[in-house]
């Protein structure tokens, strides 16, 4: 039996978007407004949580994405340190636009969809599609409303 060649490529953890000072000012103003409103409504603990969340959001937004390894082999998909065996995946969809990516649907209840970005200079999209179609059905996946909202916000 012919051994199937694995596909290995590197990509960024997520698509990075440059955010200007205006974006951080907006996050700060919204955070302070919500915290002050929370204090006026006599909920100091919630105000503290809002300030903490605004700070964490700003830190996360300023952090550049790390480079991760992706391996597609005959057992499954390895994304950095996480391994997703094909037996736990239901289907895939390859978006072949200006920023190609693989959307995989798993059998997990929490976060059933996950996305792997591809660099077209690093890997051929057609090879990825052909490899995955050996093990999983290709089913059109749309992004969830939460994912579209996060894209709108710049995440």
KOLLUMSE-62188 format. One line per 5 residues: for each residue x, y, z of C-alpha. Coordinates in steps of 0.1 Angstrom, whole numbers. Layout:
! KOLLUMSE-62188
X,Y,Z | ... $
! end
This chain:
! KOLLUMSE-62188
0,0,0 | 13,34,-10 | 23,57,20 | 5,90,18 | 29,120,21 $
22,144,49 | 19,181,43 | 38,204,66 | 37,242,67 | 40,271,90 $
14,299,95 | 5,325,120 | -17,317,150 | -43,342,137 | -45,369,111 $
-29,400,126 | -44,434,121 | -26,466,128 | -45,488,153 | -39,524,156 $
-40,546,186 | -77,554,179 | -86,518,184 | -69,517,218 | -85,550,228 $
-119,536,219 | -113,505,240 | -102,527,269 | -132,551,267 | -156,522,265 $
-140,504,294 | -140,535,316 | -176,544,307 | -188,509,315 | -168,508,348 $
-181,542,359 | -217,532,350 | -211,500,370 | -199,520,400 | -229,544,398 $
-251,513,398 | -233,502,430 | -215,472,415 | -178,478,422 | -168,442,416 $
-183,443,380 | -164,476,374 | -132,458,384 | -139,429,361 | -146,454,332 $
-113,473,338 | -95,440,339 | -111,428,307 | -103,460,289 | -67,458,300 $
-65,421,288 | -81,430,255 | -56,458,249 | -27,435,258 | -40,407,235 $
-46,432,206 | -10,445,208 | 6,411,209 | 19,398,175 | 7,363,165 $
32,335,169 | 43,312,141 | 29,277,145 | 36,244,127 | 7,226,109 $
10,190,99 | -16,171,78 | -8,134,78 | -28,101,75 | -38,102,112 $
-51,137,115 | -43,174,117 | -16,187,141 | -18,224,148 | 11,235,170 $
8,213,202 | -28,201,195 | -36,170,175 | -70,165,160 | -75,129,147 $
-97,124,116 | -120,102,136 | -129,132,158 | -135,155,128 | -167,156,108 $
-158,177,77 | -137,205,63 | -139,235,40 | -111,252,23 | -115,290,17 $
-94,299,-13 | -96,337,-14 | -70,364,-7 | -63,348,28 | -68,311,23 $
-78,290,53 | -90,256,64 | -122,254,84 | -126,221,103 | -156,209,121 $
-150,186,151 | -174,166,172 | -168,187,202 | -197,205,217 | -177,235,228 $
-160,253,199 | -169,227,172 | -153,248,144 | -117,259,142 | -98,277,115 $
-62,272,103 | -48,300,82 | -26,291,52 | 2,311,35 | -1,305,-2 $
36,310,-6 | 42,281,18 | 17,255,8 | -5,247,-23 | -42,251,-14 $
-51,223,-40 | -28,198,-22 | -43,206,11 | -78,201,-3 | -68,169,-20 $
-52,155,11 | -81,163,34 | -107,150,10 | -91,115,13 | -103,114,50 $
-131,139,54 | -161,152,33 | -158,187,21 | -188,206,33 | -194,243,29 $
-190,260,63 | -200,295,70 | -185,315,98 | -205,318,129 | -222,351,138 $
-197,354,167 | -168,349,144 | -181,375,120 | -186,400,149 | -150,393,161 $
-137,399,125 | -157,432,124 | -140,443,157 | -106,433,143 | -99,400,160 $
! end
